[in-house]
Amino acid sequence: MASTAANTAASADDSEEIEVDVPGFFRIYKDGRLLRFIGTDKLPAVLDPATGVDSKDITIDPTTGVSVRLYLPPVSADQKLPVLVYFHGGAFCLESSASPSYHRHLNSLSALTPLIGVSVDYRLAPEHPVPAAYEDSWTALRWVFSLPDPWLSDHADLNRVFLAGDSAGANIAHHMALRAREESAAGVIIKGVALIHPYFWGSKPVGSESTDPAVRSTLEKMWQFVCPNSTGPDDPRINPLAVDAPNLASLACDQLLVTVAEKDTVKHRGKAYYEKLKQSGWEGKAELVETPDSVHVFHLFNPDTDKAKEFIKLLVDFFNKE
């Protein structure tokens, strides 16, 4: 009896032991539980009176429940607009297409560009570990090109389809651009890709990246949590600079924007990605933009600041490229 009681107490202690703690965002316990502090609030898809942008949710795969939120700005009957397929961030385990920050962000981009927004609501880890997010995003991308909805069939210019995402969403956008080349028969034609503060990592520091063992361990544990079958931080899914990662020359687009923030832990990865792309033989046009005195996805946390508005203009200009 004493042994049983001791084992029970040990199990209870283990269940409360913290593996990774990212204050204000999430906490991972040693027993595999995830406690989300943000990313669970949702806004409905409605006509936005401030911008005139309409939105609606569509389930595109009933077997998985994967959906997209479409955004349509005021448009004339025969007007064609660029299409932005957007992948939200959140370390593969937080947020959704209905999160208030992303709903506002897509409303703004749709109105200011103007463009048709397709915000992908992919399944989250740990309930659905990576690569579920990649598979769901590819399903959504192929769905767009089938023109299944009147907003797309009437107004989408499929010669101007852009991919974008922030953080983990930028990671997804990168992989979708590679897959579009690998599976060219799918007919996915991408004009440009915007990688916003991309979430990449690796076992060895690049540039002036932190060498603090605690920082590196936390990021490695986060990745292993959302992708349990990963080989580690040099898995090409998290490290596009790894020896066995696909050549960046295979990116299926002719315009690419990489943005980083000065105070962001992962900014050196974005810079190294840009440099590797330039050396890869890729034939497109790439641009790197660093925002001074800024943190990771600052434009989502504080969208009304002058710095955030300037950043949105950068994106709008990119999505208006012919």
Beta strands, then each sheet from edge to edge (+ up, - down):
strand 1: 18-22
strand 2: 26-29
strand 3: 34-36
strand 4: 54-61
strand 5: 66-72
strand 6: 81-87
strand 7: 116-121
strand 8: 156-166
strand 9: 192-196
strand 10: 255-261
strand 11: 285-291
sheet 1: 1+ 2- 3+
sheet 2: 4+ 5- 7+ 6+ 8+ 9+ 10+ 11+
end
